[in-house]
Amino acid sequence: MNSIPNFEMIFYWSQDDAAMIVEVPELPSCKADGATYEEALANVRVVISEWIETAKEIGRSIPVPKRRLAYA
């Protein structure tokens, strides 16, 4: 997998899903899950790559990672 930018990620446990959820606020609708933190992180890296690839294909701009949330 190519190197992907380091976007801010928010991790939280979902009791309803019995899974770790990770969201990428700077990339609309970009999120993944996994049974563990490590699995969720690996999955979101794939989703980020796919989000960027799709954005390029449809001509959408790709945000530059801010590296720090303005809100939480």
C-alpha positions in Angstrom: 0.0 0.0 0.0 1.3 3.5 -0.8 2.0 5.9 1.9 -1.1 7.7 3.0 -1.4 11.1 4.8 -1.7 11.2 8.5 -5.3 12.5 9.1 -6.7 13.0 12.5 -8.6 9.9 13.7 -11.2 9.5 16.5 -11.5 6.0 18.0 -14.3 4.8 20.3 -15.9 1.6 21.4 -19.4 0.8 20.2 -21.2 -1.4 22.7 -24.1 -1.8 20.2 -21.7 -3.1 17.5 -19.2 -4.8 19.9 -16.5 -3.1 17.8 -13.9 -0.4 17.9 -15.0 2.4 15.5 -12.6 4.9 13.9 -13.7 8.1 12.1 -11.6 10.5 10.0 -13.3 13.9 10.4 -11.4 15.6 7.6 -12.7 13.1 5.1 -16.5 13.1 4.9 -18.1 9.7 5.6 -14.6 8.1 6.1 -14.8 5.5 8.9 -14.1 1.9 9.7 -14.4 -0.6 12.5 -12.6 -3.7 13.9 -12.7 -6.1 16.8 -9.6 -4.3 18.3 -7.9 -0.9 18.1 -5.2 -2.4 15.8 -7.8 -4.0 13.5 -9.8 -0.8 13.2 -6.6 1.2 12.5 -5.6 -1.3 9.7 -9.1 -1.1 8.2 -9.3 2.7 8.3 -5.9 2.9 6.5 -7.4 0.9 3.6 -10.6 3.1 3.7 -8.5 6.3 3.6 -6.6 5.0 0.6 -9.8 4.2 -1.2 -11.3 7.5 -0.2 -8.3 9.4 -1.7 -8.3 7.2 -4.8 -12.0 7.8 -5.4 -11.6 11.5 -4.8 -8.9 11.7 -7.5 -11.1 9.7 -9.9 -14.1 12.1 -9.6 -12.0 15.3 -9.3 -12.7 16.0 -5.7 -10.1 17.9 -3.8 -8.2 16.1 -1.1 -7.7 18.0 2.2 -4.3 18.5 3.6 -4.2 16.9 7.0 -4.5 19.5 9.8 -2.9 17.1 12.3 -5.0 18.5 15.1 -8.7 18.8 15.6 -10.2 22.2 16.0 -13.0 20.6 18.1 -13.6 17.3 19.9 
